[in-house]
Amino acid sequence: MKNHYEITHDIAASPETVWSALTNRESLAAADNGITRIEGELRDGGRIQIWTEVSPKRAFALRVSLNSDARAMVWEGGMPLGLFRGVRRFEVHPQENGSRFFMQEDFSGLFAGAIVRSMPDLTPSFQKFAYALAASAGAS
């Protein structure tokens, strides 16, 4: 059972450009990144709902934490009483010739084992997200 997924992807665009694409709701909704629909506000303390290709009939209600100075964003959601919790973290770091994008998701809680066993491997959807983010930032 895998309770943790992560990827790192180098993008040939400035951290500012990548961050702008990552934190723009319209850009995220329009990209071929595995998210089919997104509603709400991508701001610190905001709440969003997303629908994904992995689970197209289910809306995920998430709370957003945003630190634009550190170029880090967290989406958190789950069940009441901590029975299940998912935390997805996005980071954009400067590097020579562009940016390094990092994304991870951790699952925890009493029901995590059962829920995670019913989920597909998220690695391909993470990779799709990273490639779409690079395209949105004007890099290939």
N, CA, C and O of each residue as an XYZ file, in Angstrom:
560
protein
N       0.853     -1.177      0.000
C       0.000      0.000      0.000
C       0.896      1.236      0.000
O       1.797      1.365      0.828
N       0.637      2.131     -0.930
C       1.452      3.334     -1.058
C       0.658      4.541     -0.570
O      -0.375      4.877     -1.150
N       1.129      5.197      0.491
C       0.443      6.363      1.066
C       1.117      7.671      0.671
O       0.753      8.732      1.176
N       2.096      7.604     -0.229
C       2.876      8.788     -0.575
C       3.251      8.731     -2.059
O       3.736      7.713     -2.554
N       3.018      9.837     -2.749
C       3.420      9.977     -4.151
C       4.176     11.289     -4.283
O       3.853     12.268     -3.610
N       5.183     11.308     -5.151
C       5.867     12.568     -5.422
C       6.575     12.501     -6.762
O       6.949     11.433     -7.247
N       6.747     13.686     -7.346
C       7.527     13.822     -8.573
C       8.324     15.118     -8.501
O       7.981     16.042     -7.764
N       9.378     15.158     -9.271
C      10.163     16.365     -9.503
C      10.302     16.496    -11.006
O      10.566     15.514    -11.700
N      10.125     17.704    -11.508
C      10.189     17.923    -12.954
C      10.886     19.254    -13.224
O      10.483     20.285    -12.683
N      11.913     19.240    -14.045
C      12.602     20.471    -14.424
C      11.854     21.137    -15.577
O      11.463     20.485    -16.545
N      11.666     22.449    -15.450
C      10.916     23.224    -16.444
C      11.784     24.377    -16.924
O      12.337     25.129    -16.122
N      11.896     24.506    -18.229
C      12.729     25.553    -18.827
C      11.949     26.863    -18.907
O      11.704     27.391    -19.992
N      11.568     27.371    -17.752
C      10.879     28.656    -17.630
C      11.212     29.211    -16.258
O      11.554     28.463    -15.342
N      11.111     30.524    -16.122
C      11.451     31.153    -14.845
C      10.497     30.687    -13.746
O       9.354     30.328    -14.028
N      10.959     30.692    -12.499
C      10.074     30.334    -11.396
C       8.816     31.218    -11.340
O       7.735     30.739    -10.998
N       8.963     32.493    -11.673
C       7.803     33.401    -11.670
C       6.755     32.951    -12.683
O       5.559     32.975    -12.394
N       7.198     32.545    -13.859
C       6.279     32.096    -14.913
C       5.594     30.789    -14.515
O       4.386     30.636    -14.697
N       6.363     29.855    -13.978
C       5.796     28.569    -13.553
C       4.813     28.793    -12.406
O       3.723     28.220    -12.405
N       5.187     29.619    -11.433
C       4.318     29.918    -10.291
C       3.013     30.561    -10.762
O       1.937     30.230    -10.265
N       3.115     31.465    -11.706
C       1.923     32.124    -12.238
C       0.979     31.107    -12.883
O      -0.233     31.170    -12.675
N       1.520     30.183    -13.653
C       0.687     29.147    -14.285
C       0.079     28.215    -13.237
O      -1.070     27.793    -13.374
N       0.834     27.897    -12.206
C       0.372     26.978    -11.161
C      -0.730     27.575    -10.304
O      -1.603     26.847     -9.832
N      -0.707     28.864    -10.095
C      -1.662     29.502     -9.176
C      -2.793     30.234     -9.893
O      -3.537     30.989     -9.267
N      -2.925     30.018    -11.186
C      -3.997     30.631    -11.965
C      -5.081     29.581    -12.209
O      -4.874     28.629    -12.962
N      -6.220     29.759    -11.576
C      -7.296     28.763    -11.663
C      -7.735     28.508    -13.096
O      -7.955     27.360    -13.482
N      -7.864     29.564    -13.887
C      -8.296     29.400    -15.273
C      -7.263     28.622    -16.081
O      -7.618     27.775    -16.900
N      -5.986     28.911    -15.849
C      -4.906     28.199    -16.525
C      -4.911     26.720    -16.145
O      -4.757     25.857    -17.009
N      -5.086     26.428    -14.871
C      -5.134     25.033    -14.428
C      -6.328     24.297    -15.021
O      -6.206     23.147    -15.443
N      -7.469     24.953    -15.053
C      -8.674     24.320    -15.570
C      -8.581     24.062    -17.070
O      -9.164     23.097    -17.564
N      -7.858     24.907    -17.799
C      -7.757     24.771    -19.251
C      -6.665     23.799    -19.684
O      -6.700     23.300    -20.809
N      -5.707     23.524    -18.822
C      -4.569     22.675    -19.182
C      -4.977     21.201    -19.210
O      -5.921     20.795    -18.534
N      -4.263     20.424    -19.988
C      -4.482     18.974    -20.041
C      -3.642     18.329    -18.940
O      -2.650     17.652    -19.213
N      -4.062     18.553    -17.680
C      -3.250     18.160    -16.531
C      -3.908     17.126    -15.628
O      -3.377     16.811    -14.563
N      -5.049     16.599    -16.034
C      -5.760     15.624    -15.212
C      -6.883     16.214    -14.391
O      -7.732     15.481    -13.883
N      -6.903     17.542    -14.252
C      -8.010     18.218    -13.581
C      -9.027     18.582    -14.654
O      -8.693     19.284    -15.608
N     -10.258     18.117    -14.512
C     -11.275     18.396    -15.524
C     -12.092     19.643    -15.212
O     -12.686     20.253    -16.101
N     -12.110     20.012    -13.930
C     -12.872     21.200    -13.528
C     -12.342     21.668    -12.187
O     -11.947     20.860    -11.347
N     -12.337     22.985    -11.991
C     -11.903     23.545    -10.715
C     -12.762     24.769    -10.417
O     -12.965     25.626    -11.277
N     -13.261     24.836     -9.189
C     -14.070     25.973     -8.749
C     -13.506     26.489     -7.434
O     -12.930     25.730     -6.654
N     -13.671     27.763     -7.198
C     -13.207     28.362     -5.956
C     -12.016     29.266     -6.183
O     -11.710     29.649     -7.312
N     -11.341     29.605     -5.078
C     -10.254     30.582     -5.139
C      -8.924     29.961     -4.737
O      -8.792     29.389     -3.655
N      -7.937     30.083     -5.628
C      -6.570     29.647     -5.326
C      -5.848     30.793     -4.634
O      -5.031     31.491     -5.234
N      -6.168     30.968     -3.364
C      -5.526     32.002     -2.546
C      -5.337     31.413     -1.169
O      -5.971     30.417     -0.820
N      -4.464     32.025     -0.380
C      -4.225     31.539      0.967
C      -5.528     31.575      1.755
O      -6.174     32.619      1.845
N      -5.910     30.445      2.321
C      -7.158     30.345      3.061
C      -8.362     30.068      2.184
O      -9.470     29.900      2.692
N      -8.164     30.017      0.874
C      -9.266     29.765     -0.050
C      -9.731     28.320     -0.009
O      -9.064     27.439      0.532
N     -10.884     28.112     -0.592
C     -11.429     26.755     -0.710
C     -11.714     26.509     -2.186
O     -12.232     27.370     -2.898
N     -11.359     25.310     -2.617
C     -11.606     24.926     -4.004
C     -12.282     23.564     -4.034
O     -12.241     22.801     -3.068
N     -12.898     23.287     -5.161
C     -13.392     21.960     -5.475
C     -12.770     21.591     -6.812
O     -12.763     22.387     -7.751
N     -12.241     20.356     -6.884
C     -11.699     19.898     -8.153
C     -12.343     18.568     -8.535
O     -12.729     17.768     -7.683
N     -12.444     18.365     -9.841
C     -12.868     17.109    -10.428
C     -11.698     16.631    -11.275
O     -11.061     17.436    -11.955
N     -11.405     15.345    -11.248
C     -10.223     14.828    -11.928
C     -10.570     13.692    -12.886
O     -11.634     13.080    -12.794
N      -9.644     13.427    -13.806
C      -9.802     12.288    -14.708
C      -9.763     10.975    -13.942
O     -10.426     10.011    -14.326
N      -8.994     10.928    -12.863
C      -8.862      9.706    -12.070
C     -10.186      9.343    -11.397
O     -10.504      8.162    -11.253
N     -10.961     10.353    -10.982
C     -12.246     10.135    -10.314
C     -13.246     11.175    -10.826
O     -13.597     12.104    -10.099
N     -13.709     11.024    -12.083
C     -14.463     12.099    -12.737
C     -15.820     12.444    -12.129
O     -16.306     13.556    -12.338
N     -16.442     11.544    -11.396
C     -17.774     11.814    -10.846
C     -17.735     12.389     -9.438
O     -18.777     12.694     -8.857
N     -16.529     12.539     -8.887
C     -16.402     12.988     -7.498
C     -15.710     14.343     -7.433
O     -14.668     14.552     -8.054
N     -16.300     15.255     -6.678
C     -15.658     16.543     -6.418
C     -14.867     16.424     -5.129
O     -15.364     15.894     -4.135
N     -13.631     16.920     -5.145
C     -12.791     16.934     -3.959
C     -12.794     18.351     -3.396
O     -12.366     19.290     -4.067
N     -13.274     18.505     -2.173
C     -13.304     19.804     -1.504
C     -11.982     19.975     -0.765
O     -11.612     19.144      0.064
N     -11.276     21.054     -1.070
C      -9.930     21.254     -0.539
C      -9.751     22.660      0.015
O     -10.343     23.623     -0.471
N      -8.924     22.749      1.038
C      -8.515     24.040      1.584
C      -7.142     24.359      1.009
O      -6.294     23.475      0.886
N      -6.926     25.615      0.659
C      -5.679     26.049      0.034
C      -4.835     26.837      1.029
O      -5.334     27.740      1.702
N      -3.568     26.493      1.116
C      -2.574     27.294      1.843
C      -1.564     27.728      0.796
O      -1.070     26.910      0.021
N      -1.263     29.009      0.777
C      -0.409     29.555     -0.271
C       0.655     30.432      0.352
O       0.352     31.303      1.166
N       1.905     30.203     -0.030
C       3.003     31.066      0.371
C       3.704     31.499     -0.908
O       4.598     30.812     -1.400
N       3.290     32.645     -1.441
C       3.838     33.089     -2.726
C       5.310     33.469     -2.622
O       6.038     33.365     -3.609
N       5.769     33.909     -1.440
C       7.193     34.227     -1.274
C       8.058     32.986     -1.438
O       9.120     33.044     -2.058
N       7.610     31.873     -0.889
C       8.365     30.623     -0.976
C       7.972     29.806     -2.201
O       8.550     28.752     -2.467
N       6.991     30.296     -2.938
C       6.444     29.571     -4.083
C       6.046     28.151     -3.684
O       6.501     27.167     -4.267
N       5.186     28.080     -2.675
C       4.676     26.802     -2.179
C       3.170     26.904     -1.980
O       2.661     27.907     -1.478
N       2.468     25.852     -2.380
C       1.021     25.807     -2.233
C       0.655     24.410     -1.732
O       1.258     23.415     -2.134
N      -0.347     24.352     -0.843
C      -0.820     23.087     -0.293
C      -2.329     23.013     -0.479
O      -3.048     23.977     -0.215
N      -2.800     21.854     -0.937
C      -4.228     21.557     -1.003
C      -4.477     20.442      0.007
O      -3.824     19.399     -0.039
N      -5.429     20.667      0.924
C      -5.739     19.677      1.960
C      -7.220     19.363      1.963
O      -8.059     20.249      1.799
N      -7.526     18.103      2.150
C      -8.913     17.692      2.259
C      -9.016     16.332      2.906
O      -8.013     15.654      3.131
N     -10.247     15.939      3.204
C     -10.432     14.622      3.788
C     -11.752     14.483      4.496
O     -12.701     15.229      4.255
N     -11.786     13.509      5.376
C     -12.996     13.182      6.108
C     -12.951     13.811      7.508
O     -11.876     14.123      8.019
N     -14.119     13.992      8.116
C     -14.155     14.541      9.479
C     -13.396     13.654     10.464
O     -13.183     12.467     10.214
N     -12.998     14.242     11.574
C     -12.333     13.557     12.679
C     -10.999     12.932     12.282
O     -10.483     12.067     12.990
N     -10.441     13.364     11.161
C      -9.147     12.834     10.737
C      -9.195     11.392     10.270
O      -8.165     10.718     10.246
N     -10.373     10.905      9.898
C     -10.491      9.515      9.458
C      -9.701      9.254      8.177
O      -9.152      8.169      7.984
N      -9.653     10.250      7.316
C      -8.840     10.187      6.099
C      -8.436     11.602      5.748
O      -9.235     12.534      5.834
N      -7.197     11.745      5.354
C      -6.689     13.077      5.007
C      -5.713     12.947      3.854
O      -4.849     12.070      3.840
N      -5.869     13.844      2.882
C      -4.925     13.941      1.783
C      -4.324     15.336      1.780
O      -5.043     16.328      1.895
N      -3.010     15.410      1.650
C      -2.306     16.689      1.612
C      -1.415     16.688      0.383
O      -0.473     15.901      0.291
N      -1.716     17.573     -0.562
C      -0.905     17.708     -1.777
C      -0.120     19.005     -1.703
O      -0.685     20.074     -1.473
N       1.187     18.901     -1.902
C       2.087     20.051     -1.814
C       2.726     20.292     -3.172
O       3.182     19.363     -3.838
N       2.748     21.574     -3.570
C       3.379     22.011     -4.810
C       4.476     23.008     -4.444
O       4.266     23.873     -3.593
N       5.628     22.896     -5.070
C       6.717     23.851     -4.852
C       7.379     24.161     -6.188
O       7.476     23.301     -7.064
N       7.830     25.400     -6.329
C       8.589     25.831     -7.506
C       9.890     26.432     -6.993
O       9.881     27.390     -6.220
N      11.015     25.857     -7.433
C      12.338     26.304     -6.982
C      13.152     26.801     -8.174
O      13.113     26.193     -9.244
N      13.886     27.893     -8.003
C      14.770     28.355     -9.079
C      15.953     27.396     -9.236
O      16.436     26.802     -8.273
N      16.384     27.276    -10.451
C      17.599     26.524    -10.740
C      18.191     27.068    -12.030
O      17.542     27.818    -12.758
N      19.409     26.688    -12.299
C      20.051     27.130    -13.532
C      19.187     26.685    -14.708
O      18.755     25.533    -14.756
N      18.935     27.569    -15.640
C      18.139     27.288    -16.837
C      16.649     27.089    -16.561
O      15.974     26.425    -17.348
N      16.113     27.643    -15.470
C      14.677     27.555    -15.270
C      14.245     27.253    -13.856
O      14.679     27.896    -12.900
N      13.379     26.259    -13.741
C      12.735     25.949    -12.463
C      12.709     24.450    -12.227
O      12.775     23.647    -13.157
N      12.612     24.108    -10.969
C      12.356     22.718    -10.584
C      11.005     22.698     -9.891
O      10.792     23.382     -8.890
N      10.094     21.900    -10.443
C       8.754     21.750     -9.899
C       8.711     20.465     -9.075
O       9.180     19.414     -9.512
N       8.142     20.571     -7.880
C       8.014     19.431     -6.984
C       6.558     19.315     -6.571
O       5.924     20.310     -6.221
N       6.022     18.088     -6.613
C       4.653     17.845     -6.180
C       4.626     16.533     -5.407
O       5.191     15.530     -5.840
N       3.963     16.557     -4.261
C       3.821     15.328     -3.477
C       2.438     15.277     -2.864
O       1.799     16.308     -2.654
N       1.982     14.076     -2.581
C       0.727     13.897     -1.856
C       0.908     12.785     -0.842
O       1.454     11.723     -1.140
N       0.434     13.058      0.368
C       0.476     12.094      1.457
C      -0.946     11.833      1.934
O      -1.764     12.748      2.023
N      -1.226     10.566      2.239
C      -2.524     10.167      2.753
C      -2.333      9.600      4.154
O      -1.387      8.857      4.413
N      -3.244      9.962      5.052
C      -3.158      9.477      6.426
C      -4.560      9.326      6.995
O      -5.547      9.703      6.364
N      -4.629      8.770      8.197
C      -5.896      8.608      8.897
C      -6.286      7.151      9.037
O      -5.706      6.272      8.401
N      -7.275      6.909      9.876
C      -7.737      5.566     10.185
C      -8.178      4.794      8.942
O      -7.927      3.593      8.841
N      -8.830      5.468      7.996
C      -9.330      4.796      6.800
C      -8.353      4.849      5.625
O      -8.675      4.374      4.536
N      -7.174      5.415      5.829
C      -6.226      5.590      4.722
C      -5.905      4.275      4.024
O      -5.887      4.217      2.795
N      -5.654      3.229      4.786
C      -5.296      1.946      4.180
C      -6.343      1.457      3.197
O      -6.018      1.093      2.067
N      -7.590      1.446      3.620
C      -8.675      0.955      2.765
C      -8.895      1.863      1.560
O      -9.096      1.379      0.446
N      -8.858      3.162      1.772
C      -9.101      4.101      0.673
C      -7.961      4.061     -0.333
O      -8.202      4.024     -1.540
N      -6.732      4.067      0.145
C      -5.583      4.062     -0.756
C      -5.541      2.781     -1.578
O      -5.153      2.818     -2.746
N      -5.932      1.643     -0.994
C      -5.965      0.378     -1.751
C      -6.940      0.445     -2.915
O      -6.751     -0.242     -3.919
N      -7.973      1.257     -2.797
C      -8.973      1.358     -3.865
C      -8.590      2.379     -4.939
O      -9.267      2.493     -5.961
N      -7.511      3.115     -4.706
C      -7.085      4.169     -5.639
C      -6.103      3.616     -6.668
O      -5.337      2.699     -6.374
N      -6.132      4.183     -7.884
C      -5.105      3.797     -8.857
C      -3.767      4.445     -8.491
O      -3.711      5.348     -7.656
N      -2.706      3.976     -9.120
C      -1.391      4.593     -8.963
C      -1.477      6.023     -9.479
O      -1.867      6.241    -10.625
N      -1.120      6.994     -8.657
C      -1.223      8.401     -9.043
C       0.005      8.916     -9.792
O       0.000     10.053    -10.263
N       1.044      8.113     -9.910
C       2.262      8.569    -10.568
C       2.009      9.077    -11.988
O       2.496     10.156    -12.328
N       1.266      8.347    -12.838
C       1.016      8.875    -14.188
C       0.258     10.213    -14.194
O       0.531     11.076    -15.029
N      -0.676     10.380    -13.279
C      -1.406     11.655    -13.251
C      -0.511     12.778    -12.738
O      -0.662     13.919    -13.175
N       0.409     12.494    -11.833
C       1.371     13.494    -11.380
C       2.272     13.922    -12.537
O       2.539     15.110    -12.720
N       2.736     12.945    -13.313
C       3.592     13.256    -14.459
C       2.832     14.091    -15.490
O       3.375     15.045    -16.046
N       1.595     13.731    -15.735
C       0.764     14.495    -16.680
C       0.608     15.933    -16.201
O       0.685     16.865    -17.003
N       0.393     16.119    -14.915
C       0.255     17.458    -14.350
C       1.524     18.268    -14.585
O       1.456     19.424    -15.002
N       2.678     17.667    -14.318
C       3.961     18.373    -14.471
C       4.210     18.769    -15.924
O       4.648     19.888    -16.190
N       3.940     17.872    -16.863
C       4.130     18.193    -18.288
C       3.172     19.296    -18.730
O       3.558     20.176    -19.499
N       1.942     19.259    -18.260
C       0.965     20.291    -18.608
C       1.364     21.639    -17.994
O       1.179     22.680    -18.624
N       1.900     21.630    -16.795
C       2.346     22.860    -16.158
C       3.492     23.478    -16.976
O       3.529     24.690    -17.186
N       4.417     22.637    -17.431
C       5.522     23.123    -18.263
C       4.971     23.745    -19.548
O       5.438     24.802    -19.973
N       3.998     23.107    -20.158
C       3.392     23.654    -21.389
C       2.702     24.974    -21.101
O       2.820     25.914    -21.888
N       1.986     25.064    -19.991
C       1.305     26.301    -19.625
C       2.280     27.435    -19.368
O       1.960     28.605    -19.574
N       3.491     27.071    -18.910
C       4.540     28.071    -18.634
C       5.347     28.409    -19.892
O       6.302     29.185    -19.838
N       4.951     27.816    -21.024
C       5.637     28.107    -22.285
C       6.892     27.296    -22.510
O       7.693     27.625    -23.385
N       7.077     26.243    -21.737
C       8.244     25.363    -21.902
C       7.757     24.015    -22.412
O       6.580     23.679    -22.280
N       8.654     23.261    -22.984
C       8.253     21.928    -23.429
C       9.091     20.865    -22.775
O       8.895     19.678    -23.033
